Amino acid sequence: MYNMDKEKLNNLPKQPGCYLMKNKEGEIIYVGKAKNLFNR
């Protein structure tokens, strides 16, 4: 479903932060925030 680099995912901080989801054209389709980015 999603094309994500597993090495990058494993290195995400276990801290609060914001994240973006983009479509195939690179347009931002979602902005989120999390208390723990690693778990998100």
mmCIF entry with sequence, helices, sheets and N, C-alpha, C, O atoms, coordinates in Angstrom:
data_MODEL
# 
_entry.id   MODEL 
# 
_entity.id                         1 
_entity.type                       polymer 
_entity.pdbx_number_of_molecules   1 
# 
_entity_poly.entity_id                      1 
_entity_poly.type                           'polypeptide(L)' 
_entity_poly.nstd_linkage                   no 
_entity_poly.nstd_monomer                   no 
_entity_poly.pdbx_seq_one_letter_code       MYNMDKEKLNNLPKQPGCYLMKNKEGEIIYVGKAKNLFNR 
_entity_poly.pdbx_seq_one_letter_code_can   MYNMDKEKLNNLPKQPGCYLMKNKEGEIIYVGKAKNLFNR 
_entity_poly.pdbx_strand_id                 A 
# 
loop_
_entity_poly_seq.entity_id 
_entity_poly_seq.num 
_entity_poly_seq.mon_id 
_entity_poly_seq.hetero 
1 1  MET n 
1 2  TYR n 
1 3  ASN n 
1 4  MET n 
1 5  ASP n 
1 6  LYS n 
1 7  GLU n 
1 8  LYS n 
1 9  LEU n 
1 10 ASN n 
1 11 ASN n 
1 12 LEU n 
1 13 PRO n 
1 14 LYS n 
1 15 GLN n 
1 16 PRO n 
1 17 GLY n 
1 18 CYS n 
1 19 TYR n 
1 20 LEU n 
1 21 MET n 
1 22 LYS n 
1 23 ASN n 
1 24 LYS n 
1 25 GLU n 
1 26 GLY n 
1 27 GLU n 
1 28 ILE n 
1 29 ILE n 
1 30 TYR n 
1 31 VAL n 
1 32 GLY n 
1 33 LYS n 
1 34 ALA n 
1 35 LYS n 
1 36 ASN n 
1 37 LEU n 
1 38 PHE n 
1 39 ASN n 
1 40 ARG n 
# 
_struct_asym.id          A 
_struct_asym.entity_id   1 
# 
_struct_conf.conf_type_id            HELX_P 
_struct_conf.id                      HELX_P1 
_struct_conf.pdbx_PDB_helix_id       AA1 
_struct_conf.beg_label_comp_id       LYS 
_struct_conf.beg_label_asym_id       A 
_struct_conf.beg_label_seq_id        6 
_struct_conf.pdbx_beg_PDB_ins_code   ? 
_struct_conf.end_label_comp_id       ASN 
_struct_conf.end_label_asym_id       A 
_struct_conf.end_label_seq_id        10 
_struct_conf.pdbx_end_PDB_ins_code   ? 
_struct_conf.beg_auth_comp_id        LYS 
_struct_conf.beg_auth_asym_id        A 
_struct_conf.beg_auth_seq_id         6 
_struct_conf.end_auth_comp_id        ASN 
_struct_conf.end_auth_asym_id        A 
_struct_conf.end_auth_seq_id         10 
_struct_conf.pdbx_PDB_helix_class    1 
_struct_conf.details                 ? 
_struct_conf.pdbx_PDB_helix_length   5 
# 
_struct_conf_type.id          HELX_P 
_struct_conf_type.criteria    ? 
_struct_conf_type.reference   ? 
# 
_struct_sheet.id               AA1 
_struct_sheet.type             ? 
_struct_sheet.number_strands   2 
_struct_sheet.details          ? 
# 
_struct_sheet_order.sheet_id     AA1 
_struct_sheet_order.range_id_1   1 
_struct_sheet_order.range_id_2   2 
_struct_sheet_order.offset       ? 
_struct_sheet_order.sense        anti-parallel 
# 
loop_
_struct_sheet_range.sheet_id 
_struct_sheet_range.id 
_struct_sheet_range.beg_label_comp_id 
_struct_sheet_range.beg_label_asym_id 
_struct_sheet_range.beg_label_seq_id 
_struct_sheet_range.pdbx_beg_PDB_ins_code 
_struct_sheet_range.end_label_comp_id 
_struct_sheet_range.end_label_asym_id 
_struct_sheet_range.end_label_seq_id 
_struct_sheet_range.pdbx_end_PDB_ins_code 
_struct_sheet_range.beg_auth_comp_id 
_struct_sheet_range.beg_auth_asym_id 
_struct_sheet_range.beg_auth_seq_id 
_struct_sheet_range.end_auth_comp_id 
_struct_sheet_range.end_auth_asym_id 
_struct_sheet_range.end_auth_seq_id 
AA1 1 GLY A 17 ? LYS A 22 ? GLY A 17 LYS A 22 
AA1 2 ILE A 28 ? ALA A 34 ? ILE A 28 ALA A 34 
# 
loop_
_atom_site.group_PDB 
_atom_site.id 
_atom_site.type_symbol 
_atom_site.label_atom_id 
_atom_site.label_alt_id 
_atom_site.label_comp_id 
_atom_site.label_asym_id 
_atom_site.label_entity_id 
_atom_site.label_seq_id 
_atom_site.pdbx_PDB_ins_code 
_atom_site.Cartn_x 
_atom_site.Cartn_y 
_atom_site.Cartn_z 
_atom_site.occupancy 
_atom_site.B_iso_or_equiv 
_atom_site.pdbx_formal_charge 
_atom_site.auth_seq_id 
_atom_site.auth_comp_id 
_atom_site.auth_asym_id 
_atom_site.auth_atom_id 
_atom_site.pdbx_PDB_model_num 
ATOM 1   N N  . MET A 1 1  ? 0.820  -1.186 0.000  1.00 0.00 ? 1  MET A N  1 
ATOM 2   C CA . MET A 1 1  ? 0.000  0.000  0.000  1.00 0.00 ? 1  MET A CA 1 
ATOM 3   C C  . MET A 1 1  ? 0.868  1.255  0.000  1.00 0.00 ? 1  MET A C  1 
ATOM 4   O O  . MET A 1 1  ? 0.682  2.138  -0.838 1.00 0.00 ? 1  MET A O  1 
ATOM 5   N N  . TYR A 1 2  ? 1.826  1.341  0.946  1.00 0.00 ? 2  TYR A N  1 
ATOM 6   C CA . TYR A 1 2  ? 2.717  2.491  1.026  1.00 0.00 ? 2  TYR A CA 1 
ATOM 7   C C  . TYR A 1 2  ? 4.142  2.045  0.732  1.00 0.00 ? 2  TYR A C  1 
ATOM 8   O O  . TYR A 1 2  ? 4.541  0.933  1.079  1.00 0.00 ? 2  TYR A O  1 
ATOM 9   N N  . ASN A 1 3  ? 4.899  2.918  0.094  1.00 0.00 ? 3  ASN A N  1 
ATOM 10  C CA . ASN A 1 3  ? 6.294  2.631  -0.217 1.00 0.00 ? 3  ASN A CA 1 
ATOM 11  C C  . ASN A 1 3  ? 7.162  3.392  0.780  1.00 0.00 ? 3  ASN A C  1 
ATOM 12  O O  . ASN A 1 3  ? 7.451  4.572  0.581  1.00 0.00 ? 3  ASN A O  1 
ATOM 13  N N  . MET A 1 4  ? 7.577  2.718  1.854  1.00 0.00 ? 4  MET A N  1 
ATOM 14  C CA . MET A 1 4  ? 8.366  3.367  2.899  1.00 0.00 ? 4  MET A CA 1 
ATOM 15  C C  . MET A 1 4  ? 9.669  2.613  3.121  1.00 0.00 ? 4  MET A C  1 
ATOM 16  O O  . MET A 1 4  ? 9.705  1.384  3.050  1.00 0.00 ? 4  MET A O  1 
ATOM 17  N N  . ASP A 1 5  ? 10.722 3.345  3.385  1.00 0.00 ? 5  ASP A N  1 
ATOM 18  C CA . ASP A 1 5  ? 12.038 2.787  3.660  1.00 0.00 ? 5  ASP A CA 1 
ATOM 19  C C  . ASP A 1 5  ? 12.053 2.255  5.095  1.00 0.00 ? 5  ASP A C  1 
ATOM 20  O O  . ASP A 1 5  ? 11.937 3.033  6.041  1.00 0.00 ? 5  ASP A O  1 
ATOM 21  N N  . LYS A 1 6  ? 12.194 0.936  5.265  1.00 0.00 ? 6  LYS A N  1 
ATOM 22  C CA . LYS A 1 6  ? 12.137 0.326  6.599  1.00 0.00 ? 6  LYS A CA 1 
ATOM 23  C C  . LYS A 1 6  ? 13.256 0.813  7.510  1.00 0.00 ? 6  LYS A C  1 
ATOM 24  O O  . LYS A 1 6  ? 13.058 0.934  8.719  1.00 0.00 ? 6  LYS A O  1 
ATOM 25  N N  . GLU A 1 7  ? 14.432 1.096  6.946  1.00 0.00 ? 7  GLU A N  1 
ATOM 26  C CA . GLU A 1 7  ? 15.540 1.597  7.763  1.00 0.00 ? 7  GLU A CA 1 
ATOM 27  C C  . GLU A 1 7  ? 15.197 2.974  8.335  1.00 0.00 ? 7  GLU A C  1 
ATOM 28  O O  . GLU A 1 7  ? 15.465 3.245  9.506  1.00 0.00 ? 7  GLU A O  1 
ATOM 29  N N  . LYS A 1 8  ? 14.609 3.836  7.518  1.00 0.00 ? 8  LYS A N  1 
ATOM 30  C CA . LYS A 1 8  ? 14.200 5.165  7.998  1.00 0.00 ? 8  LYS A CA 1 
ATOM 31  C C  . LYS A 1 8  ? 13.117 5.038  9.063  1.00 0.00 ? 8  LYS A C  1 
ATOM 32  O O  . LYS A 1 8  ? 13.132 5.762  10.058 1.00 0.00 ? 8  LYS A O  1 
ATOM 33  N N  . LEU A 1 9  ? 12.175 4.117  8.855  1.00 0.00 ? 9  LEU A N  1 
ATOM 34  C CA . LEU A 1 9  ? 11.101 3.929  9.834  1.00 0.00 ? 9  LEU A CA 1 
ATOM 35  C C  . LEU A 1 9  ? 11.661 3.484  11.182 1.00 0.00 ? 9  LEU A C  1 
ATOM 36  O O  . LEU A 1 9  ? 11.192 3.937  12.226 1.00 0.00 ? 9  LEU A O  1 
ATOM 37  N N  . ASN A 1 10 ? 12.653 2.609  11.169 1.00 0.00 ? 10 ASN A N  1 
ATOM 38  C CA . ASN A 1 10 ? 13.245 2.117  12.414 1.00 0.00 ? 10 ASN A CA 1 
ATOM 39  C C  . ASN A 1 10 ? 14.046 3.184  13.145 1.00 0.00 ? 10 ASN A C  1 
ATOM 40  O O  . ASN A 1 10 ? 14.321 3.042  14.336 1.00 0.00 ? 10 ASN A O  1 
ATOM 41  N N  . ASN A 1 11 ? 14.428 4.257  12.443 1.00 0.00 ? 11 ASN A N  1 
ATOM 42  C CA . ASN A 1 11 ? 15.213 5.324  13.055 1.00 0.00 ? 11 ASN A CA 1 
ATOM 43  C C  . ASN A 1 11 ? 14.378 6.528  13.474 1.00 0.00 ? 11 ASN A C  1 
ATOM 44  O O  . ASN A 1 11 ? 14.932 7.550  13.878 1.00 0.00 ? 11 ASN A O  1 
ATOM 45  N N  . LEU A 1 12 ? 13.062 6.423  13.387 1.00 0.00 ? 12 LEU A N  1 
ATOM 46  C CA . LEU A 1 12 ? 12.218 7.537  13.815 1.00 0.00 ? 12 LEU A CA 1 
ATOM 47  C C  . LEU A 1 12 ? 12.371 7.754  15.316 1.00 0.00 ? 12 LEU A C  1 
ATOM 48  O O  . LEU A 1 12 ? 12.520 6.794  16.072 1.00 0.00 ? 12 LEU A O  1 
ATOM 49  N N  . PRO A 1 13 ? 12.335 9.011  15.749 1.00 0.00 ? 13 PRO A N  1 
ATOM 50  C CA . PRO A 1 13 ? 12.474 9.290  17.181 1.00 0.00 ? 13 PRO A CA 1 
ATOM 51  C C  . PRO A 1 13 ? 11.238 8.854  17.960 1.00 0.00 ? 13 PRO A C  1 
ATOM 52  O O  . PRO A 1 13 ? 10.129 8.833  17.425 1.00 0.00 ? 13 PRO A O  1 
ATOM 53  N N  . LYS A 1 14 ? 11.436 8.512  19.205 1.00 0.00 ? 14 LYS A N  1 
ATOM 54  C CA . LYS A 1 14 ? 10.324 8.142  20.088 1.00 0.00 ? 14 LYS A CA 1 
ATOM 55  C C  . LYS A 1 14 ? 9.911  9.373  20.884 1.00 0.00 ? 14 LYS A C  1 
ATOM 56  O O  . LYS A 1 14 ? 9.772  9.334  22.106 1.00 0.00 ? 14 LYS A O  1 
ATOM 57  N N  . GLN A 1 15 ? 9.721  10.461 20.153 1.00 0.00 ? 15 GLN A N  1 
ATOM 58  C CA . GLN A 1 15 ? 9.385  11.755 20.733 1.00 0.00 ? 15 GLN A CA 1 
ATOM 59  C C  . GLN A 1 15 ? 8.211  12.349 19.970 1.00 0.00 ? 15 GLN A C  1 
ATOM 60  O O  . GLN A 1 15 ? 7.861  11.861 18.895 1.00 0.00 ? 15 GLN A O  1 
ATOM 61  N N  . PRO A 1 16 ? 7.595  13.403 20.515 1.00 0.00 ? 16 PRO A N  1 
ATOM 62  C CA . PRO A 1 16 ? 6.498  14.066 19.813 1.00 0.00 ? 16 PRO A CA 1 
ATOM 63  C C  . PRO A 1 16 ? 6.980  14.729 18.530 1.00 0.00 ? 16 PRO A C  1 
ATOM 64  O O  . PRO A 1 16 ? 8.148  15.098 18.403 1.00 0.00 ? 16 PRO A O  1 
ATOM 65  N N  . GLY A 1 17 ? 6.064  14.871 17.588 1.00 0.00 ? 17 GLY A N  1 
ATOM 66  C CA . GLY A 1 17 ? 6.408  15.557 16.351 1.00 0.00 ? 17 GLY A CA 1 
ATOM 67  C C  . GLY A 1 17 ? 5.246  15.599 15.381 1.00 0.00 ? 17 GLY A C  1 
ATOM 68  O O  . GLY A 1 17 ? 4.174  15.057 15.652 1.00 0.00 ? 17 GLY A O  1 
ATOM 69  N N  . CYS A 1 18 ? 5.465  16.241 14.256 1.00 0.00 ? 18 CYS A N  1 
ATOM 70  C CA . CYS A 1 18 ? 4.478  16.355 13.182 1.00 0.00 ? 18 CYS A CA 1 
ATOM 71  C C  . CYS A 1 18 ? 4.945  15.527 11.993 1.00 0.00 ? 18 CYS A C  1 
ATOM 72  O O  . CYS A 1 18 ? 6.140  15.287 11.819 1.00 0.00 ? 18 CYS A O  1 
ATOM 73  N N  . TYR A 1 19 ? 3.995  15.096 11.185 1.00 0.00 ? 19 TYR A N  1 
ATOM 74  C CA . TYR A 1 19 ? 4.331  14.328 9.993  1.00 0.00 ? 19 TYR A CA 1 
ATOM 75  C C  . TYR A 1 19 ? 3.385  14.696 8.860  1.00 0.00 ? 19 TYR A C  1 
ATOM 76  O O  . TYR A 1 19 ? 2.282  15.192 9.092  1.00 0.00 ? 19 TYR A O  1 
ATOM 77  N N  . LEU A 1 20 ? 3.828  14.448 7.633  1.00 0.00 ? 20 LEU A N  1 
ATOM 78  C CA . LEU A 1 20 ? 3.045  14.741 6.435  1.00 0.00 ? 20 LEU A CA 1 
ATOM 79  C C  . LEU A 1 20 ? 2.827  13.462 5.653  1.00 0.00 ? 20 LEU A C  1 
ATOM 80  O O  . LEU A 1 20 ? 3.692  12.587 5.626  1.00 0.00 ? 20 LEU A O  1 
ATOM 81  N N  . MET A 1 21 ? 1.678  13.353 5.020  1.00 0.00 ? 21 MET A N  1 
ATOM 82  C CA . MET A 1 21 ? 1.432  12.276 4.060  1.00 0.00 ? 21 MET A CA 1 
ATOM 83  C C  . MET A 1 21 ? 1.229  12.946 2.712  1.00 0.00 ? 21 MET A C  1 
ATOM 84  O O  . MET A 1 21 ? 0.495  13.927 2.600  1.00 0.00 ? 21 MET A O  1 
ATOM 85  N N  . LYS A 1 22 ? 1.887  12.408 1.684  1.00 0.00 ? 22 LYS A N  1 
ATOM 86  C CA . LYS A 1 22 ? 1.811  12.984 0.346  1.00 0.00 ? 22 LYS A CA 1 
ATOM 87  C C  . LYS A 1 22 ? 1.267  11.957 -0.638 1.00 0.00 ? 22 LYS A C  1 
ATOM 88  O O  . LYS A 1 22 ? 1.435  10.752 -0.451 1.00 0.00 ? 22 LYS A O  1 
ATOM 89  N N  . ASN A 1 23 ? 0.613  12.447 -1.689 1.00 0.00 ? 23 ASN A N  1 
ATOM 90  C CA . ASN A 1 23 ? 0.141  11.549 -2.736 1.00 0.00 ? 23 ASN A CA 1 
ATOM 91  C C  . ASN A 1 23 ? 1.260  11.315 -3.752 1.00 0.00 ? 23 ASN A C  1 
ATOM 92  O O  . ASN A 1 23 ? 2.374  11.809 -3.574 1.00 0.00 ? 23 ASN A O  1 
ATOM 93  N N  . LYS A 1 24 ? 0.971  10.578 -4.796 1.00 0.00 ? 24 LYS A N  1 
ATOM 94  C CA . LYS A 1 24 ? 1.996  10.242 -5.795 1.00 0.00 ? 24 LYS A CA 1 
ATOM 95  C C  . LYS A 1 24 ? 2.578  11.468 -6.480 1.00 0.00 ? 24 LYS A C  1 
ATOM 96  O O  . LYS A 1 24 ? 3.720  11.445 -6.939 1.00 0.00 ? 24 LYS A O  1 
ATOM 97  N N  . GLU A 1 25 ? 1.793  12.539 -6.550 1.00 0.00 ? 25 GLU A N  1 
ATOM 98  C CA . GLU A 1 25 ? 2.259  13.776 -7.187 1.00 0.00 ? 25 GLU A CA 1 
ATOM 99  C C  . GLU A 1 25 ? 3.088  14.635 -6.241 1.00 0.00 ? 25 GLU A C  1 
ATOM 100 O O  . GLU A 1 25 ? 3.609  15.675 -6.643 1.00 0.00 ? 25 GLU A O  1 
ATOM 101 N N  . GLY A 1 26 ? 3.212  14.211 -4.992 1.00 0.00 ? 26 GLY A N  1 
ATOM 102 C CA . GLY A 1 26 ? 3.991  14.958 -4.013 1.00 0.00 ? 26 GLY A CA 1 
ATOM 103 C C  . GLY A 1 26 ? 3.201  16.028 -3.285 1.00 0.00 ? 26 GLY A C  1 
ATOM 104 O O  . GLY A 1 26 ? 3.768  16.808 -2.520 1.00 0.00 ? 26 GLY A O  1 
ATOM 105 N N  . GLU A 1 27 ? 1.893  16.070 -3.516 1.00 0.00 ? 27 GLU A N  1 
ATOM 106 C CA . GLU A 1 27 ? 1.044  17.047 -2.842 1.00 0.00 ? 27 GLU A CA 1 
ATOM 107 C C  . GLU A 1 27 ? 0.719  16.556 -1.435 1.00 0.00 ? 27 GLU A C  1 
ATOM 108 O O  . GLU A 1 27 ? 0.437  15.375 -1.234 1.00 0.00 ? 27 GLU A O  1 
ATOM 109 N N  . ILE A 1 28 ? 0.758  17.457 -0.473 1.00 0.00 ? 28 ILE A N  1 
ATOM 110 C CA . ILE A 1 28 ? 0.442  17.100 0.908  1.00 0.00 ? 28 ILE A CA 1 
ATOM 111 C C  . ILE A 1 28 ? -1.058 16.854 1.015  1.00 0.00 ? 28 ILE A C  1 
ATOM 112 O O  . ILE A 1 28 ? -1.865 17.718 0.673  1.00 0.00 ? 28 ILE A O  1 
ATOM 113 N N  . ILE A 1 29 ? -1.422 15.663 1.493  1.00 0.00 ? 29 ILE A N  1 
ATOM 114 C CA . ILE A 1 29 ? -2.835 15.325 1.632  1.00 0.00 ? 29 ILE A CA 1 
ATOM 115 C C  . ILE A 1 29 ? -3.254 15.173 3.093  1.00 0.00 ? 29 ILE A C  1 
ATOM 116 O O  . ILE A 1 29 ? -4.445 15.099 3.395  1.00 0.00 ? 29 ILE A O  1 
ATOM 117 N N  . TYR A 1 30 ? -2.272 15.126 4.005  1.00 0.00 ? 30 TYR A N  1 
ATOM 118 C CA . TYR A 1 30 ? -2.596 14.986 5.424  1.00 0.00 ? 30 TYR A CA 1 
ATOM 119 C C  . TYR A 1 30 ? -1.439 15.502 6.259  1.00 0.00 ? 30 TYR A C  1 
ATOM 120 O O  . TYR A 1 30 ? -0.274 15.240 5.957  1.00 0.00 ? 30 TYR A O  1 
ATOM 121 N N  . VAL A 1 31 ? -1.768 16.237 7.313  1.00 0.00 ? 31 VAL A N  1 
ATOM 122 C CA . VAL A 1 31 ? -0.777 16.687 8.290  1.00 0.00 ? 31 VAL A CA 1 
ATOM 123 C C  . VAL A 1 31 ? -1.233 16.154 9.631  1.00 0.00 ? 31 VAL A C  1 
ATOM 124 O O  . VAL A 1 31 ? -2.381 16.354 10.026 1.00 0.00 ? 31 VAL A O  1 
ATOM 125 N N  . GLY A 1 32 ? -0.340 15.477 10.332 1.00 0.00 ? 32 GLY A N  1 
ATOM 126 C CA . GLY A 1 32 ? -0.693 14.904 11.622 1.00 0.00 ? 32 GLY A CA 1 
ATOM 127 C C  . GLY A 1 32 ? 0.344  15.226 12.671 1.00 0.00 ? 32 GLY A C  1 
ATOM 128 O O  . GLY A 1 32 ? 1.435  15.715 12.375 1.00 0.00 ? 32 GLY A O  1 
ATOM 129 N N  . LYS A 1 33 ? -0.023 14.941 13.899 1.00 0.00 ? 33 LYS A N  1 
ATOM 130 C CA . LYS A 1 33 ? 0.931  15.080 14.994 1.00 0.00 ? 33 LYS A CA 1 
ATOM 131 C C  . LYS A 1 33 ? 0.791  13.858 15.884 1.00 0.00 ? 33 LYS A C  1 
ATOM 132 O O  . LYS A 1 33 ? -0.268 13.236 15.956 1.00 0.00 ? 33 LYS A O  1 
ATOM 133 N N  . ALA A 1 34 ? 1.881  13.530 16.559 1.00 0.00 ? 34 ALA A N  1 
ATOM 134 C CA . ALA A 1 34 ? 1.898  12.332 17.383 1.00 0.00 ? 34 ALA A CA 1 
ATOM 135 C C  . ALA A 1 34 ? 2.705  12.585 18.646 1.00 0.00 ? 34 ALA A C  1 
ATOM 136 O O  . ALA A 1 34 ? 3.667  13.352 18.642 1.00 0.00 ? 34 ALA A O  1 
ATOM 137 N N  . LYS A 1 35 ? 2.304  11.936 19.715 1.00 0.00 ? 35 LYS A N  1 
ATOM 138 C CA . LYS A 1 35 ? 3.072  12.008 20.960 1.00 0.00 ? 35 LYS A CA 1 
ATOM 139 C C  . LYS A 1 35 ? 4.350  11.190 20.844 1.00 0.00 ? 35 LYS A C  1 
ATOM 140 O O  . LYS A 1 35 ? 5.340  11.474 21.517 1.00 0.00 ? 35 LYS A O  1 
ATOM 141 N N  . ASN A 1 36 ? 4.323  10.172 19.986 1.00 0.00 ? 36 ASN A N  1 
ATOM 142 C CA . ASN A 1 36 ? 5.477  9.301  19.763 1.00 0.00 ? 36 ASN A CA 1 
ATOM 143 C C  . ASN A 1 36 ? 5.513  8.966  18.269 1.00 0.00 ? 36 ASN A C  1 
ATOM 144 O O  . ASN A 1 36 ? 4.723  8.144  17.804 1.00 0.00 ? 36 ASN A O  1 
ATOM 145 N N  . LEU A 1 37 ? 6.414  9.588  17.520 1.00 0.00 ? 37 LEU A N  1 
ATOM 146 C CA . LEU A 1 37 ? 6.472  9.377  16.071 1.00 0.00 ? 37 LEU A CA 1 
ATOM 147 C C  . LEU A 1 37 ? 6.776  7.929  15.703 1.00 0.00 ? 37 LEU A C  1 
ATOM 148 O O  . LEU A 1 37 ? 6.269  7.430  14.698 1.00 0.00 ? 37 LEU A O  1 
ATOM 149 N N  . PHE A 1 38 ? 7.586  7.257  16.492 1.00 0.00 ? 38 PHE A N  1 
ATOM 150 C CA . PHE A 1 38 ? 7.946  5.867  16.201 1.00 0.00 ? 38 PHE A CA 1 
ATOM 151 C C  . PHE A 1 38 ? 6.704  4.971  16.186 1.00 0.00 ? 38 PHE A C  1 
ATOM 152 O O  . PHE A 1 38 ? 6.577  4.102  15.323 1.00 0.00 ? 38 PHE A O  1 
ATOM 153 N N  . ASN A 1 39 ? 5.799  5.178  17.128 1.00 0.00 ? 39 ASN A N  1 
ATOM 154 C CA . ASN A 1 39 ? 4.584  4.365  17.212 1.00 0.00 ? 39 ASN A CA 1 
ATOM 155 C C  . ASN A 1 39 ? 3.554  4.734  16.159 1.00 0.00 ? 39 ASN A C  1 
ATOM 156 O O  . ASN A 1 39 ? 2.694  3.917  15.830 1.00 0.00 ? 39 ASN A O  1 
ATOM 157 N N  . ARG A 1 40 ? 3.619  5.922  15.633 1.00 0.00 ? 40 ARG A N  1 
ATOM 158 C CA . ARG A 1 40 ? 2.636  6.385  14.654 1.00 0.00 ? 40 ARG A CA 1 
ATOM 159 C C  . ARG A 1 40 ? 2.892  5.685  13.334 1.00 0.00 ? 40 ARG A C  1 
ATOM 160 O O  . ARG A 1 40 ? 2.178  5.924  12.360 1.00 0.00 ? 40 ARG A O  1 
# 
